[in-house]
Amino acid sequence: MIGRDEPDLVLFQQELVSALSSTDSPDKIVQTLESNPKLNSFRSYISTFDVDMVQVANELVHKWGSRH
């Protein structure tokens, strides 16, 4: 079960959804994630994010996402 065994992944997903829920530009979203000290172990992964992909993900979160 994700959560007990993968606390870093849960944190990453929470921070990613939070960033994608913002009204920031895709460049700013990537910048925010890269500069988040809680996500140091994911920094190399985040650096592979394509800005166009982030824009689409941002639009999808705004259209279909809901936070519980």
mmCIF file of the C-alpha atoms, coordinates in Angstrom:
data_MODEL
# 
_entry.id   MODEL 
# 
loop_
_atom_site.group_PDB 
_atom_site.id 
_atom_site.type_symbol 
_atom_site.label_atom_id 
_atom_site.label_alt_id 
_atom_site.label_comp_id 
_atom_site.label_asym_id 
_atom_site.label_entity_id 
_atom_site.label_seq_id 
_atom_site.pdbx_PDB_ins_code 
_atom_site.Cartn_x 
_atom_site.Cartn_y 
_atom_site.Cartn_z 
_atom_site.occupancy 
_atom_site.B_iso_or_equiv 
_atom_site.pdbx_formal_charge 
_atom_site.auth_seq_id 
_atom_site.auth_comp_id 
_atom_site.auth_asym_id 
_atom_site.auth_atom_id 
_atom_site.pdbx_PDB_model_num 
ATOM 1  C CA . MET A 1 1  ? 0.000   0.000  0.000   1.00 0.00 ? 1  MET A CA 1 
ATOM 2  C CA . ILE A 1 2  ? 1.386   3.378  -0.959  1.00 0.00 ? 2  ILE A CA 1 
ATOM 3  C CA . GLY A 1 3  ? 1.716   5.546  2.091   1.00 0.00 ? 3  GLY A CA 1 
ATOM 4  C CA . ARG A 1 4  ? 3.136   3.198  4.656   1.00 0.00 ? 4  ARG A CA 1 
ATOM 5  C CA . ASP A 1 5  ? 5.941   1.904  2.480   1.00 0.00 ? 5  ASP A CA 1 
ATOM 6  C CA . GLU A 1 6  ? 6.462   4.980  0.297   1.00 0.00 ? 6  GLU A CA 1 
ATOM 7  C CA . PRO A 1 7  ? 6.114   8.139  2.421   1.00 0.00 ? 7  PRO A CA 1 
ATOM 8  C CA . ASP A 1 8  ? 8.395   10.117 0.086   1.00 0.00 ? 8  ASP A CA 1 
ATOM 9  C CA . LEU A 1 9  ? 6.218   9.230  -2.898  1.00 0.00 ? 9  LEU A CA 1 
ATOM 10 C CA . VAL A 1 10 ? 3.077   10.287 -1.039  1.00 0.00 ? 10 VAL A CA 1 
ATOM 11 C CA . LEU A 1 11 ? 4.696   13.608 -0.170  1.00 0.00 ? 11 LEU A CA 1 
ATOM 12 C CA . PHE A 1 12 ? 5.804   14.087 -3.779  1.00 0.00 ? 12 PHE A CA 1 
ATOM 13 C CA . GLN A 1 13 ? 2.303   13.396 -5.074  1.00 0.00 ? 13 GLN A CA 1 
ATOM 14 C CA . GLN A 1 14 ? 0.774   15.814 -2.572  1.00 0.00 ? 14 GLN A CA 1 
ATOM 15 C CA . GLU A 1 15 ? 3.215   18.567 -3.513  1.00 0.00 ? 15 GLU A CA 1 
ATOM 16 C CA . LEU A 1 16 ? 2.731   17.877 -7.229  1.00 0.00 ? 16 LEU A CA 1 
ATOM 17 C CA . VAL A 1 17 ? -1.068  18.107 -6.991  1.00 0.00 ? 17 VAL A CA 1 
ATOM 18 C CA . SER A 1 18 ? -0.757  21.276 -4.952  1.00 0.00 ? 18 SER A CA 1 
ATOM 19 C CA . ALA A 1 19 ? 1.537   22.853 -7.530  1.00 0.00 ? 19 ALA A CA 1 
ATOM 20 C CA . LEU A 1 20 ? -0.633  21.742 -10.452 1.00 0.00 ? 20 LEU A CA 1 
ATOM 21 C CA . SER A 1 21 ? -3.690  23.175 -8.684  1.00 0.00 ? 21 SER A CA 1 
ATOM 22 C CA . SER A 1 22 ? -2.151  26.627 -8.636  1.00 0.00 ? 22 SER A CA 1 
ATOM 23 C CA . THR A 1 23 ? -2.723  29.354 -11.182 1.00 0.00 ? 23 THR A CA 1 
ATOM 24 C CA . ASP A 1 24 ? 1.025   29.644 -11.774 1.00 0.00 ? 24 ASP A CA 1 
ATOM 25 C CA . SER A 1 25 ? 2.535   29.297 -15.239 1.00 0.00 ? 25 SER A CA 1 
ATOM 26 C CA . PRO A 1 26 ? 3.940   25.876 -16.164 1.00 0.00 ? 26 PRO A CA 1 
ATOM 27 C CA . ASP A 1 27 ? 7.483   27.275 -15.873 1.00 0.00 ? 27 ASP A CA 1 
ATOM 28 C CA . LYS A 1 28 ? 6.730   28.556 -12.381 1.00 0.00 ? 28 LYS A CA 1 
ATOM 29 C CA . ILE A 1 29 ? 5.187   25.214 -11.372 1.00 0.00 ? 29 ILE A CA 1 
ATOM 30 C CA . VAL A 1 30 ? 8.369   23.369 -12.368 1.00 0.00 ? 30 VAL A CA 1 
ATOM 31 C CA . GLN A 1 31 ? 10.477  26.003 -10.628 1.00 0.00 ? 31 GLN A CA 1 
ATOM 32 C CA . THR A 1 32 ? 8.391   25.657 -7.462  1.00 0.00 ? 32 THR A CA 1 
ATOM 33 C CA . LEU A 1 33 ? 8.763   21.879 -7.443  1.00 0.00 ? 33 LEU A CA 1 
ATOM 34 C CA . GLU A 1 34 ? 12.511  22.029 -8.162  1.00 0.00 ? 34 GLU A CA 1 
ATOM 35 C CA . SER A 1 35 ? 13.100  24.495 -5.346  1.00 0.00 ? 35 SER A CA 1 
ATOM 36 C CA . ASN A 1 36 ? 10.988  22.655 -2.766  1.00 0.00 ? 36 ASN A CA 1 
ATOM 37 C CA . PRO A 1 37 ? 13.443  21.298 -0.169  1.00 0.00 ? 37 PRO A CA 1 
ATOM 38 C CA . LYS A 1 38 ? 10.994  18.517 0.750   1.00 0.00 ? 38 LYS A CA 1 
ATOM 39 C CA . LEU A 1 39 ? 11.406  17.112 -2.762  1.00 0.00 ? 39 LEU A CA 1 
ATOM 40 C CA . ASN A 1 40 ? 15.211  16.930 -2.911  1.00 0.00 ? 40 ASN A CA 1 
ATOM 41 C CA . SER A 1 41 ? 15.135  13.202 -3.647  1.00 0.00 ? 41 SER A CA 1 
ATOM 42 C CA . PHE A 1 42 ? 12.906  13.872 -6.684  1.00 0.00 ? 42 PHE A CA 1 
ATOM 43 C CA . ARG A 1 43 ? 14.837  16.833 -8.080  1.00 0.00 ? 43 ARG A CA 1 
ATOM 44 C CA . SER A 1 44 ? 16.455  14.890 -10.944 1.00 0.00 ? 44 SER A CA 1 
ATOM 45 C CA . TYR A 1 45 ? 13.049  13.468 -11.922 1.00 0.00 ? 45 TYR A CA 1 
ATOM 46 C CA . ILE A 1 46 ? 11.395  16.892 -11.776 1.00 0.00 ? 46 ILE A CA 1 
ATOM 47 C CA . SER A 1 47 ? 14.124  18.307 -14.011 1.00 0.00 ? 47 SER A CA 1 
ATOM 48 C CA . THR A 1 48 ? 12.890  15.984 -16.784 1.00 0.00 ? 48 THR A CA 1 
ATOM 49 C CA . PHE A 1 49 ? 9.417   17.546 -16.793 1.00 0.00 ? 49 PHE A CA 1 
ATOM 50 C CA . ASP A 1 50 ? 8.434   19.029 -20.137 1.00 0.00 ? 50 ASP A CA 1 
ATOM 51 C CA . VAL A 1 51 ? 6.751   22.424 -19.728 1.00 0.00 ? 51 VAL A CA 1 
ATOM 52 C CA . ASP A 1 52 ? 4.075   21.492 -22.272 1.00 0.00 ? 52 ASP A CA 1 
ATOM 53 C CA . MET A 1 53 ? 3.287   18.343 -20.266 1.00 0.00 ? 53 MET A CA 1 
ATOM 54 C CA . VAL A 1 54 ? 3.018   20.436 -17.098 1.00 0.00 ? 54 VAL A CA 1 
ATOM 55 C CA . GLN A 1 55 ? 0.611   22.791 -18.848 1.00 0.00 ? 55 GLN A CA 1 
ATOM 56 C CA . VAL A 1 56 ? -1.633  19.892 -19.902 1.00 0.00 ? 56 VAL A CA 1 
ATOM 57 C CA . ALA A 1 57 ? -1.486  18.371 -16.406 1.00 0.00 ? 57 ALA A CA 1 
ATOM 58 C CA . ASN A 1 58 ? -2.350  21.776 -14.915 1.00 0.00 ? 58 ASN A CA 1 
ATOM 59 C CA . GLU A 1 59 ? -5.360  22.099 -17.219 1.00 0.00 ? 59 GLU A CA 1 
ATOM 60 C CA . LEU A 1 60 ? -6.534  18.567 -16.384 1.00 0.00 ? 60 LEU A CA 1 
ATOM 61 C CA . VAL A 1 61 ? -6.234  19.154 -12.637 1.00 0.00 ? 61 VAL A CA 1 
ATOM 62 C CA . HIS A 1 62 ? -8.282  22.332 -12.960 1.00 0.00 ? 62 HIS A CA 1 
ATOM 63 C CA . LYS A 1 63 ? -10.897 20.624 -15.123 1.00 0.00 ? 63 LYS A CA 1 
ATOM 64 C CA . TRP A 1 64 ? -11.201 17.222 -13.454 1.00 0.00 ? 64 TRP A CA 1 
ATOM 65 C CA . GLY A 1 65 ? -9.364  17.370 -10.143 1.00 0.00 ? 65 GLY A CA 1 
ATOM 66 C CA . SER A 1 66 ? -10.840 17.628 -6.709  1.00 0.00 ? 66 SER A CA 1 
ATOM 67 C CA . ARG A 1 67 ? -9.006  17.499 -3.438  1.00 0.00 ? 67 ARG A CA 1 
ATOM 68 C CA . HIS A 1 68 ? -10.523 15.625 -0.518  1.00 0.00 ? 68 HIS A CA 1 
# 
